[in-house]
C-alpha cells in the first residue's frame, strides 16, 4: 500500500466505505460506475466508463487487496472502494517464453492448479489467489498444457467464489444484509 494511503487512513479512520463505483472486467480493465451506470443494473449489465488514465490505473493496482471477508477493494486514501468483479479478482497474463504468470496489476504469481469451466474459460489457482487467464493468452495456456506444465481440471465457474473465498459483488452482499 502506498505511504500516502496509510497516512490518510491514520488521519481519517472513519471514512465510510464505497460500494458499486468500481468494477473489474474479465480482461483486467477497471470501470468507473457512476450513478447512471449503477442505476442500469449490476456490473455484468452496466459496466460504466472504462478507466484509461495510466497513473490512476497504476495507483489502483498498487492499492488493490482483499479484506477478511474476501471482498476485493481499492484503498483510495482513507476510503475503501469495493470492487465489483466480472468473474475473478485476478486476470492473468501469461509469458510465452517460460509460462510465467503476471496479474492485471503487474504482480507476479506462481501457478498451482489449472482449471477449465464448461464455457472453455481457463483459470489458474496461484500463490496469491485464483484468476481468469486473459482471452489473448489462452493459446499460451494451451501450450503450457501440451508441454506438461499444467493439467486442466474441470470446475464450475459458479463454485469459484466459495472455493477460493472471494465475493464477486460486495455491493449485492451489502444490499442483501440490509433486507
TIRO-2110 file (N, C-alpha, C; in Angstrom, 1 decimal):
// TIRO-2110
0.8, -1.2, 0.0, N, 1, A
0.0, 0.0, 0.0, CA, 1, A
0.9, 1.2, 0.0, C, 1, A
0.5, 2.3, -0.7, N, 2, A
1.2, 3.5, -0.8, CA, 2, A
1.3, 4.2, 0.6, C, 2, A
2.5, 4.8, 0.8, N, 3, A
2.6, 5.6, 2.1, CA, 3, A
1.6, 6.6, 2.3, C, 3, A
1.2, 7.3, 1.2, N, 4, A
0.3, 8.4, 1.3, CA, 4, A
-1.1, 7.9, 1.7, C, 4, A
-1.4, 6.6, 1.3, N, 5, A
-2.7, 6.0, 1.6, CA, 5, A
-2.7, 5.6, 3.1, C, 5, A
-1.6, 5.1, 3.6, N, 6, A
-1.5, 4.7, 5.0, CA, 6, A
-1.6, 6.0, 5.9, C, 6, A
-1.0, 7.1, 5.5, N, 7, A
-1.1, 8.3, 6.2, CA, 7, A
-2.5, 8.9, 6.2, C, 7, A
-3.2, 8.8, 5.1, N, 8, A
-4.6, 9.2, 5.1, CA, 8, A
-5.5, 8.4, 6.0, C, 8, A
-5.3, 7.0, 6.0, N, 9, A
-6.0, 6.2, 6.9, CA, 9, A
-5.8, 6.5, 8.3, C, 9, A
-4.6, 6.9, 8.7, N, 10, A
-4.3, 7.3, 10.1, CA, 10, A
-5.0, 8.6, 10.4, C, 10, A
-5.0, 9.5, 9.5, N, 11, A
-5.6, 10.8, 9.7, CA, 11, A
-7.1, 10.8, 9.7, C, 11, A
-7.7, 10.0, 8.9, N, 12, A
-9.2, 9.9, 8.8, CA, 12, A
-9.7, 8.5, 8.9, C, 12, A
-9.7, 7.9, 10.0, N, 13, A
-10.0, 6.5, 10.2, CA, 13, A
-11.5, 6.1, 10.0, C, 13, A
-12.4, 7.1, 10.0, N, 14, A
-13.8, 6.8, 10.0, CA, 14, A
-14.5, 7.1, 8.7, C, 14, A
-13.8, 7.2, 7.6, N, 15, A
-14.4, 7.5, 6.3, CA, 15, A
-15.3, 6.3, 5.8, C, 15, A
-16.5, 6.5, 5.4, N, 16, A
-17.4, 5.3, 5.1, CA, 16, A
-16.8, 4.6, 3.8, C, 16, A
-17.1, 3.3, 3.8, N, 17, A
-16.7, 2.5, 2.6, CA, 17, A
-17.6, 2.9, 1.4, C, 17, A
-17.1, 2.6, 0.2, N, 18, A
-17.8, 2.9, -1.1, CA, 18, A
-18.1, 1.6, -1.8, C, 18, A
-19.3, 1.5, -2.2, N, 19, A
-19.8, 0.3, -2.9, CA, 19, A
-20.3, 0.6, -4.3, C, 19, A
-20.1, -0.3, -5.3, N, 20, A
-20.7, -0.2, -6.6, CA, 20, A
-20.0, 0.7, -7.6, C, 20, A
-19.0, 1.5, -7.2, N, 21, A
-18.4, 2.5, -8.0, CA, 21, A
-17.3, 2.1, -8.9, C, 21, A
-16.7, 0.9, -8.6, N, 22, A
-15.5, 0.4, -9.4, CA, 22, A
-15.7, -1.0, -9.7, C, 22, A
-15.5, -1.4, -11.0, N, 23, A
-15.6, -2.7, -11.5, CA, 23, A
-14.4, -3.2, -12.2, C, 23, A
-14.2, -4.5, -12.2, N, 24, A
-13.0, -5.2, -12.9, CA, 24, A
-13.6, -6.2, -13.9, C, 24, A
-13.3, -6.0, -15.1, N, 25, A
-13.9, -6.9, -16.1, CA, 25, A
-13.0, -8.2, -16.3, C, 25, A
-13.4, -9.1, -17.2, N, 26, A
-12.7, -10.3, -17.5, CA, 26, A
-11.4, -10.1, -18.3, C, 26, A
-11.1, -8.9, -18.6, N, 27, A
-9.8, -8.6, -19.3, CA, 27, A
-8.9, -7.8, -18.4, C, 27, A
-9.2, -7.6, -17.1, N, 28, A
-8.4, -6.9, -16.2, CA, 28, A
-8.5, -5.4, -16.4, C, 28, A
-9.6, -4.9, -16.9, N, 29, A
-9.8, -3.5, -17.1, CA, 29, A
-10.7, -3.0, -16.0, C, 29, A
-10.4, -1.7, -15.5, N, 30, A
-11.2, -1.1, -14.5, CA, 30, A
-12.2, -0.2, -15.1, C, 30, A
-13.4, -0.2, -14.5, N, 31, A
-14.5, 0.7, -14.9, CA, 31, A
-15.0, 1.5, -13.7, C, 31, A
-15.2, 2.8, -14.0, N, 32, A
-15.8, 3.7, -13.0, CA, 32, A
-17.3, 3.6, -13.3, C, 32, A
-18.1, 3.4, -12.2, N, 33, A
-19.5, 3.2, -12.3, CA, 33, A
-20.2, 4.3, -11.6, C, 33, A
-20.6, 5.3, -12.3, N, 34, A
-21.3, 6.5, -11.7, CA, 34, A
-22.7, 6.1, -11.4, C, 34, A
-23.5, 7.1, -10.9, N, 35, A
-24.9, 6.8, -10.6, CA, 35, A
-25.7, 6.2, -11.7, C, 35, A
-25.5, 6.7, -12.9, N, 36, A
-26.3, 6.2, -14.1, CA, 36, A
-25.9, 4.8, -14.4, C, 36, A
-24.6, 4.4, -14.3, N, 37, A
-24.2, 3.0, -14.6, CA, 37, A
-24.8, 2.1, -13.5, C, 37, A
-24.8, 2.5, -12.3, N, 38, A
-25.3, 1.7, -11.2, CA, 38, A
-26.8, 1.5, -11.3, C, 38, A
-27.5, 2.6, -11.8, N, 39, A
-28.9, 2.5, -12.0, CA, 39, A
-29.3, 1.6, -13.1, C, 39, A
-28.3, 1.4, -14.0, N, 40, A
-28.5, 0.5, -15.2, CA, 40, A
-28.4, -1.0, -14.8, C, 40, A
-28.1, -1.3, -13.6, N, 41, A
-28.1, -2.7, -13.2, CA, 41, A
-26.7, -3.1, -12.6, C, 41, A
-26.5, -4.4, -12.4, N, 42, A
-25.3, -4.9, -11.8, CA, 42, A
-24.2, -4.7, -12.9, C, 42, A
-22.9, -4.9, -12.5, N, 43, A
-21.8, -4.7, -13.3, CA, 43, A
-21.9, -5.5, -14.6, C, 43, A
-22.4, -6.7, -14.6, N, 44, A
-22.5, -7.5, -15.8, CA, 44, A
-23.3, -6.9, -16.9, C, 44, A
-24.3, -6.1, -16.4, N, 45, A
-25.2, -5.4, -17.4, CA, 45, A
-24.8, -4.0, -17.7, C, 45, A
-24.2, -3.3, -16.7, N, 46, A
-23.9, -1.9, -16.9, CA, 46, A
-22.5, -1.6, -16.4, C, 46, A
-21.5, -1.7, -17.2, N, 47, A
-20.1, -1.5, -16.8, CA, 47, A
-19.8, -0.1, -16.3, C, 47, A
-20.2, 0.9, -17.0, N, 48, A
-19.7, 2.2, -16.7, CA, 48, A
-18.7, 2.7, -17.7, C, 48, A
-17.8, 3.6, -17.2, N, 49, A
-16.8, 4.2, -18.1, CA, 49, A
-15.4, 3.5, -17.9, C, 49, A
-14.8, 3.1, -18.9, N, 50, A
-13.5, 2.4, -18.9, CA, 50, A
-12.5, 3.4, -18.4, C, 50, A
-11.7, 3.1, -17.4, N, 51, A
-10.6, 3.9, -17.0, CA, 51, A
-9.5, 3.8, -17.9, C, 51, A
-8.9, 4.9, -18.3, N, 52, A
-7.8, 4.9, -19.3, CA, 52, A
-6.6, 5.7, -18.8, C, 52, A
-6.7, 6.4, -17.7, N, 53, A
-5.6, 7.2, -17.2, CA, 53, A
-4.6, 6.3, -16.5, C, 53, A
-3.4, 6.2, -17.1, N, 54, A
-2.3, 5.2, -16.7, CA, 54, A
-1.9, 5.4, -15.2, C, 54, A
-1.8, 6.6, -14.8, N, 55, A
-1.4, 6.8, -13.4, CA, 55, A
-2.5, 6.4, -12.4, C, 55, A
-3.7, 6.7, -12.7, N, 56, A
-4.8, 6.2, -11.9, CA, 56, A
-4.9, 4.7, -11.8, C, 56, A
-4.7, 4.1, -13.0, N, 57, A
-4.8, 2.6, -13.0, CA, 57, A
-3.6, 2.0, -12.2, C, 57, A
-2.5, 2.6, -12.3, N, 58, A
-1.3, 2.1, -11.5, CA, 58, A
-1.5, 2.3, -10.0, C, 58, A
-2.2, 3.4, -9.7, N, 59, A
-2.5, 3.7, -8.2, CA, 59, A
-3.5, 2.7, -7.7, C, 59, A
-4.5, 2.4, -8.5, N, 60, A
-5.4, 1.3, -8.1, CA, 60, A
-4.7, 0.0, -7.9, C, 60, A
-3.9, -0.3, -8.9, N, 61, A
-3.2, -1.6, -8.9, CA, 61, A
-2.3, -1.8, -7.6, C, 61, A
-1.7, -0.7, -7.2, N, 62, A
-0.8, -0.8, -6.0, CA, 62, A
-1.6, -0.9, -4.7, C, 62, A
-2.8, -0.5, -4.7, N, 63, A
-3.6, -0.5, -3.5, CA, 63, A
-4.9, -1.4, -3.6, C, 63, A
-4.7, -2.5, -4.3, N, 64, A
-5.8, -3.4, -4.5, CA, 64, A
-5.6, -4.7, -3.7, C, 64, A
-6.5, -5.0, -2.9, N, 65, A
-6.3, -6.2, -2.0, CA, 65, A
-7.7, -6.7, -1.4, C, 65, A
-7.7, -7.8, -0.8, N, 66, A
-9.0, -8.3, -0.2, CA, 66, A
-9.1, -8.0, 1.3, C, 66, A
-10.3, -7.9, 1.8, N, 67, A
-10.5, -7.8, 3.2, CA, 67, A
-10.7, -9.2, 3.8, C, 67, A
-10.9, -9.4, 5.1, N, 68, A
-11.0, -10.7, 5.7, CA, 68, A
-12.3, -11.5, 5.2, C, 68, A
-13.3, -10.8, 4.6, N, 69, A
-14.4, -11.5, 4.1, CA, 69, A
-14.3, -11.8, 2.6, C, 69, A
-13.2, -11.6, 2.0, N, 70, A
-13.0, -11.9, 0.6, CA, 70, A
-13.6, -10.9, -0.3, C, 70, A
-13.8, -9.7, 0.2, N, 71, A
-14.3, -8.6, -0.7, CA, 71, A
-13.1, -7.8, -1.1, C, 71, A
-12.9, -7.7, -2.5, N, 72, A
-11.7, -7.0, -3.0, CA, 72, A
-12.0, -5.5, -3.1, C, 72, A
-11.0, -4.7, -2.8, N, 73, A
-11.2, -3.3, -2.7, CA, 73, A
-9.9, -2.6, -3.2, C, 73, A
-10.1, -1.3, -3.5, N, 74, A
-9.0, -0.4, -3.8, CA, 74, A
-9.0, 0.6, -2.6, C, 74, A
-7.9, 0.7, -1.9, N, 75, A
-7.8, 1.7, -0.8, CA, 75, A
-7.5, 3.1, -1.4, C, 75, A
-8.4, 3.9, -1.5, N, 76, A
-8.3, 5.3, -2.1, CA, 76, A
-8.1, 6.3, -0.9, C, 76, A
-6.9, 6.5, -0.5, N, 77, A
-6.7, 7.3, 0.7, CA, 77, A
-7.4, 6.7, 1.9, C, 77, A
-8.2, 7.5, 2.6, N, 78, A
-8.9, 6.9, 3.7, CA, 78, A
-10.1, 6.1, 3.4, C, 78, A
-10.5, 6.1, 2.1, N, 79, A
-11.8, 5.4, 1.7, CA, 79, A
-11.5, 4.0, 1.0, C, 79, A
-12.2, 3.0, 1.5, N, 80, A
-12.1, 1.7, 0.9, CA, 80, A
-13.2, 1.6, -0.2, C, 80, A
-12.8, 1.4, -1.4, N, 81, A
-13.7, 1.3, -2.6, CA, 81, A
-13.8, -0.1, -3.0, C, 81, A
-14.9, -0.8, -2.7, N, 82, A
-15.1, -2.2, -3.0, CA, 82, A
-15.3, -2.4, -4.5, C, 82, A
-14.7, -3.5, -5.0, N, 83, A
-14.7, -3.7, -6.5, CA, 83, A
-15.8, -4.8, -6.9, C, 83, A
-16.5, -4.5, -7.9, N, 84, A
-17.5, -5.4, -8.5, CA, 84, A
-16.6, -6.2, -9.5, C, 84, A
-16.6, -7.5, -9.3, N, 85, A
-15.8, -8.4, -10.2, CA, 85, A
-16.7, -9.1, -11.2, C, 85, A
-16.2, -9.0, -12.5, N, 86, A
-17.0, -9.7, -13.6, CA, 86, A
-16.9, -11.2, -13.3, C, 86, A
-15.8, -11.7, -12.8, N, 87, A
-15.6, -13.1, -12.6, CA, 87, A
-14.7, -13.5, -11.5, C, 87, A
-13.5, -13.1, -11.5, N, 88, A
-12.5, -13.4, -10.5, CA, 88, A
-11.7, -12.1, -10.1, C, 88, A
-11.0, -12.2, -8.9, N, 89, A
-10.3, -11.0, -8.5, CA, 89, A
-9.0, -10.8, -9.3, C, 89, A
-8.5, -11.8, -10.0, N, 90, A
-7.3, -11.6, -10.7, CA, 90, A
-7.6, -12.0, -12.2, C, 90, A
-6.9, -11.3, -13.1, N, 91, A
-6.8, -11.7, -14.5, CA, 91, A
-5.4, -11.9, -14.8, C, 91, A
-5.1, -13.1, -15.4, N, 92, A
-3.7, -13.5, -15.6, CA, 92, A
-3.2, -13.2, -17.0, C, 92, A
-2.0, -12.7, -17.1, N, 93, A
-1.3, -12.6, -18.4, CA, 93, A
-0.2, -13.6, -18.3, C, 93, A
0.0, -14.4, -19.4, N, 94, A
1.0, -15.4, -19.4, CA, 94, A
2.1, -15.0, -20.3, C, 94, A
3.3, -15.4, -20.0, N, 95, A
4.5, -15.2, -20.8, CA, 95, A
4.8, -16.4, -21.6, C, 95, A
4.9, -16.2, -22.9, N, 96, A
5.1, -17.4, -23.8, CA, 96, A
6.4, -18.1, -23.7, C, 96, A
7.4, -17.4, -23.3, N, 97, A
8.8, -18.0, -23.2, CA, 97, A
8.9, -19.0, -22.1, C, 97, A
8.3, -18.7, -20.9, N, 98, A
8.5, -19.6, -19.8, CA, 98, A
7.2, -19.9, -19.0, C, 98, A
6.1, -19.5, -19.6, N, 99, A
4.7, -19.7, -19.0, CA, 99, A
4.6, -19.1, -17.6, C, 99, A
5.4, -18.1, -17.3, N, 100, A
5.2, -17.4, -16.0, CA, 100, A
3.9, -16.6, -16.1, C, 100, A
3.4, -16.2, -14.9, N, 101, A
2.1, -15.6, -14.7, CA, 101, A
2.3, -14.2, -14.1, C, 101, A
1.5, -13.3, -14.7, N, 102, A
1.5, -11.9, -14.2, CA, 102, A
0.1, -11.4, -14.1, C, 102, A
-0.2, -10.8, -13.0, N, 103, A
-1.6, -10.3, -12.8, CA, 103, A
-1.9, -9.1, -13.6, C, 103, A
-3.2, -8.7, -13.7, N, 104, A
-3.6, -7.5, -14.4, CA, 104, A
-3.0, -6.3, -13.6, C, 104, A
-2.6, -6.4, -12.4, N, 105, A
-2.0, -5.3, -11.7, CA, 105, A
-0.4, -5.3, -11.8, C, 105, A
0.1, -6.3, -12.5, N, 106, A
1.6, -6.4, -12.6, CA, 106, A
2.3, -7.2, -11.6, C, 106, A
1.5, -7.9, -10.8, N, 107, A
2.1, -8.7, -9.7, CA, 107, A
2.4, -10.1, -10.2, C, 107, A
3.6, -10.6, -9.9, N, 108, A
4.0, -12.0, -10.3, CA, 108, A
3.2, -13.0, -9.4, C, 108, A
2.9, -14.1, -10.0, N, 109, A
2.3, -15.2, -9.3, CA, 109, A
2.8, -16.6, -9.8, C, 109, A
2.7, -17.6, -8.9, N, 110, A
3.1, -18.9, -9.3, CA, 110, A
1.9, -19.8, -9.4, C, 110, A
1.7, -20.4, -10.6, N, 111, A
0.6, -21.3, -10.8, CA, 111, A
0.7, -22.5, -10.0, C, 111, A
-0.4, -22.9, -9.3, N, 112, A
-0.5, -24.1, -8.5, CA, 112, A
-1.5, -25.1, -9.2, C, 112, A
-2.5, -24.6, -9.9, N, 113, A
-3.5, -25.5, -10.4, CA, 113, A
-4.1, -24.8, -11.6, C, 113, A
-4.5, -25.6, -12.6, N, 114, A
-5.2, -25.1, -13.8, CA, 114, A
-6.6, -25.7, -13.9, C, 114, A
-7.5, -24.8, -14.1, N, 115, A
-8.9, -25.2, -14.1, CA, 115, A
-9.6, -24.8, -15.4, C, 115, A
-10.6, -25.5, -15.8, N, 116, A
-11.3, -25.2, -17.1, CA, 116, A
-12.8, -25.4, -16.8, C, 116, A
-13.6, -24.3, -17.2, N, 117, A
-15.0, -24.4, -16.9, CA, 117, A
-15.8, -24.8, -18.2, C, 117, A
-17.1, -25.0, -18.1, N, 118, A
-17.9, -25.5, -19.2, CA, 118, A
-17.9, -24.6, -20.4, C, 118, A
-17.7, -23.3, -20.2, N, 119, A
-17.6, -22.3, -21.2, CA, 119, A
-16.3, -22.2, -21.9, C, 119, A
-15.3, -23.1, -21.5, N, 120, A
-14.0, -23.1, -22.0, CA, 120, A
-13.0, -22.0, -21.5, C, 120, A
-13.4, -21.4, -20.4, N, 121, A
-12.6, -20.4, -19.7, CA, 121, A
-11.5, -21.1, -18.9, C, 121, A
-10.3, -20.6, -19.0, N, 122, A
-9.2, -21.2, -18.3, CA, 122, A
-8.8, -20.3, -17.0, C, 122, A
-8.7, -20.9, -15.9, N, 123, A
-8.3, -20.3, -14.6, CA, 123, A
-7.1, -20.9, -14.1, C, 123, A
-6.3, -20.1, -13.4, N, 124, A
-5.2, -20.6, -12.6, CA, 124, A
-5.4, -20.2, -11.2, C, 124, A
-5.2, -21.2, -10.3, N, 125, A
-5.1, -21.0, -8.9, CA, 125, A
-3.6, -20.8, -8.7, C, 125, A
-3.3, -19.7, -7.9, N, 126, A
-1.9, -19.4, -7.7, CA, 126, A
-1.6, -19.1, -6.3, C, 126, A
-0.3, -18.8, -6.0, N, 127, A
0.1, -18.5, -4.6, CA, 127, A
-0.6, -17.2, -4.1, C, 127, A
-1.2, -16.4, -5.0, N, 128, A
-1.8, -15.2, -4.5, CA, 128, A
-3.3, -15.2, -4.7, C, 128, A
-3.9, -16.3, -5.2, N, 129, A
-5.3, -16.4, -5.4, CA, 129, A
-5.7, -17.0, -6.8, C, 129, A
-6.9, -17.0, -7.0, N, 130, A
-7.4, -17.5, -8.3, CA, 130, A
-7.7, -16.4, -9.3, C, 130, A
-7.6, -16.7, -10.5, N, 131, A
-7.9, -15.7, -11.6, CA, 131, A
-8.1, -16.4, -12.9, C, 131, A
-8.7, -15.6, -13.8, N, 132, A
-9.0, -16.0, -15.1, CA, 132, A
-7.8, -15.7, -16.0, C, 132, A
-7.5, -16.6, -16.9, N, 133, A
-6.5, -16.4, -17.9, CA, 133, A
-7.1, -15.4, -19.0, C, 133, A
-6.4, -14.4, -19.3, N, 134, A
-6.8, -13.4, -20.3, CA, 134, A
-7.1, -14.1, -21.6, C, 134, A
-8.1, -13.7, -22.3, N, 135, A
-8.5, -14.4, -23.5, CA, 135, A
-7.4, -14.4, -24.5, C, 135, A
-6.6, -13.4, -24.6, N, 136, A
-5.5, -13.3, -25.5, CA, 136, A
-4.4, -14.3, -25.2, C, 136, A
-4.4, -14.9, -24.0, N, 137, A
-3.3, -15.8, -23.5, CA, 137, A
-3.8, -17.2, -23.4, C, 137, A
-5.0, -17.5, -23.9, N, 138, A
-5.5, -18.9, -23.8, CA, 138, A
-4.6, -19.8, -24.6, C, 138, A
-4.1, -19.3, -25.8, N, 139, A
-3.2, -20.1, -26.6, CA, 139, A
-1.9, -20.5, -25.9, C, 139, A
-1.4, -19.6, -25.1, N, 140, A
-0.2, -19.8, -24.3, CA, 140, A
-0.5, -20.9, -23.2, C, 140, A
-1.7, -20.8, -22.6, N, 141, A
-2.1, -21.8, -21.6, CA, 141, A
-2.2, -23.1, -22.3, C, 141, A
-2.7, -23.2, -23.5, N, 142, A
-2.8, -24.5, -24.2, CA, 142, A
-1.3, -25.1, -24.5, C, 142, A
-0.4, -24.2, -24.8, N, 143, A
1.0, -24.6, -25.0, CA, 143, A
1.6, -25.2, -23.7, C, 143, A
1.3, -24.5, -22.5, N, 144, A
1.7, -25.0, -21.2, CA, 144, A
1.2, -26.4, -20.9, C, 144, A
-0.1, -26.6, -21.3, N, 145, A
-0.7, -27.9, -21.0, CA, 145, A
-0.1, -28.9, -21.9, C, 145, A
0.1, -28.6, -23.2, N, 146, A
0.7, -29.5, -24.1, CA, 146, A
2.2, -29.9, -23.7, C, 146, A
2.9, -28.9, -23.1, N, 147, A
4.2, -29.2, -22.6, CA, 147, A
4.3, -29.9, -21.3, C, 147, A
3.1, -30.1, -20.7, N, 148, A
3.1, -30.9, -19.4, CA, 148, A
3.2, -30.0, -18.2, C, 148, A
3.2, -28.7, -18.3, N, 149, A
3.3, -27.9, -17.2, CA, 149, A
2.1, -27.8, -16.3, C, 149, A
0.9, -27.9, -17.0, N, 150, A
-0.4, -27.8, -16.3, CA, 150, A
-1.3, -28.9, -16.8, C, 150, A
-2.1, -29.4, -15.9, N, 151, A
-3.2, -30.4, -16.3, CA, 151, A
-4.5, -29.8, -15.9, C, 151, A
-5.3, -29.3, -16.9, N, 152, A
-6.6, -28.7, -16.5, CA, 152, A
-7.5, -29.7, -15.8, C, 152, A
-8.2, -29.2, -14.8, N, 153, A
-9.2, -29.9, -14.1, CA, 153, A
-10.5, -29.2, -14.3, C, 153, A
-11.6, -29.9, -14.4, N, 154, A
-12.9, -29.2, -14.6, CA, 154, A
-13.4, -28.5, -13.4, C, 154, A
-14.0, -27.4, -13.6, N, 155, A
-14.6, -26.6, -12.5, CA, 155, A
-15.9, -25.9, -12.9, C, 155, A
-16.8, -25.7, -12.0, N, 156, A
-18.0, -24.9, -12.2, CA, 156, A
-17.7, -23.5, -11.8, C, 156, A
-17.8, -22.6, -12.8, N, 157, A
-17.5, -21.2, -12.5, CA, 157, A
-18.2, -20.6, -11.3, C, 157, A
-19.5, -21.1, -11.1, N, 158, A
-20.3, -20.5, -10.0, CA, 158, A
-19.8, -21.0, -8.7, C, 158, A
-18.9, -22.0, -8.7, N, 159, A
-18.4, -22.5, -7.4, CA, 159, A
-17.0, -21.9, -7.0, C, 159, A
-16.4, -21.1, -7.9, N, 160, A
-15.1, -20.5, -7.6, CA, 160, A
-15.2, -19.5, -6.4, C, 160, A
-16.2, -18.6, -6.3, N, 161, A
-16.1, -17.7, -5.2, CA, 161, A
-16.1, -18.4, -3.8, C, 161, A
-16.9, -19.5, -3.6, N, 162, A
-16.9, -20.2, -2.4, CA, 162, A
-15.6, -21.0, -2.2, C, 162, A
-15.1, -21.6, -3.2, N, 163, A
-13.9, -22.4, -3.1, CA, 163, A
-12.7, -21.6, -2.8, C, 163, A
-12.6, -20.4, -3.4, N, 164, A
-11.4, -19.5, -3.3, CA, 164, A
-11.7, -18.3, -2.4, C, 164, A
-12.8, -18.3, -1.7, N, 165, A
-13.2, -17.3, -0.7, CA, 165, A
-13.1, -15.9, -1.2, C, 165, A
-13.8, -15.5, -2.2, N, 166, A
-13.9, -14.1, -2.7, CA, 166, A
-15.4, -13.8, -3.0, C, 166, A
-15.7, -12.5, -2.9, N, 167, A
-17.1, -12.1, -3.2, CA, 167, A
-17.1, -11.3, -4.5, C, 167, A
-17.8, -11.8, -5.5, N, 168, A
-17.9, -11.1, -6.8, CA, 168, A
-18.6, -9.7, -6.7, C, 168, A
-19.6, -9.6, -5.8, N, 169, A
-20.3, -8.3, -5.7, CA, 169, A
-20.4, -7.9, -4.3, C, 169, A
-19.5, -7.2, -3.8, N, 170, A
-19.6, -6.6, -2.4, CA, 170, A
-20.9, -5.8, -2.2, C, 170, A
-21.3, -5.1, -3.3, N, 171, A
-22.4, -4.2, -3.3, CA, 171, A
-23.7, -5.1, -3.1, C, 171, A
-23.8, -6.2, -3.8, N, 172, A
-25.0, -7.0, -3.7, CA, 172, A
-25.0, -7.7, -2.3, C, 172, A
-23.9, -8.0, -1.8, N, 173, A
-23.8, -8.6, -0.5, CA, 173, A
-24.2, -7.6, 0.6, C, 173, A
-23.7, -6.4, 0.5, N, 174, A
-24.1, -5.4, 1.4, CA, 174, A
-25.6, -5.1, 1.4, C, 174, A
-26.2, -5.0, 0.1, N, 175, A
-27.6, -4.8, 0.0, CA, 175, A
-28.5, -5.9, 0.5, C, 175, A
-28.0, -7.2, 0.4, N, 176, A
-28.7, -8.3, 0.9, CA, 176, A
-28.7, -8.3, 2.4, C, 176, A
-27.7, -7.7, 3.1, N, 177, A
-27.6, -7.6, 4.5, CA, 177, A
-28.6, -6.6, 5.1, C, 177, A
-29.0, -5.6, 4.2, N, 178, A
-29.9, -4.6, 4.6, CA, 178, A
-31.4, -5.0, 4.7, C, 178, A
-31.7, -6.1, 4.1, N, 179, A
-33.1, -6.6, 4.0, CA, 179, A
-33.6, -7.2, 5.2, C, 179, A
END
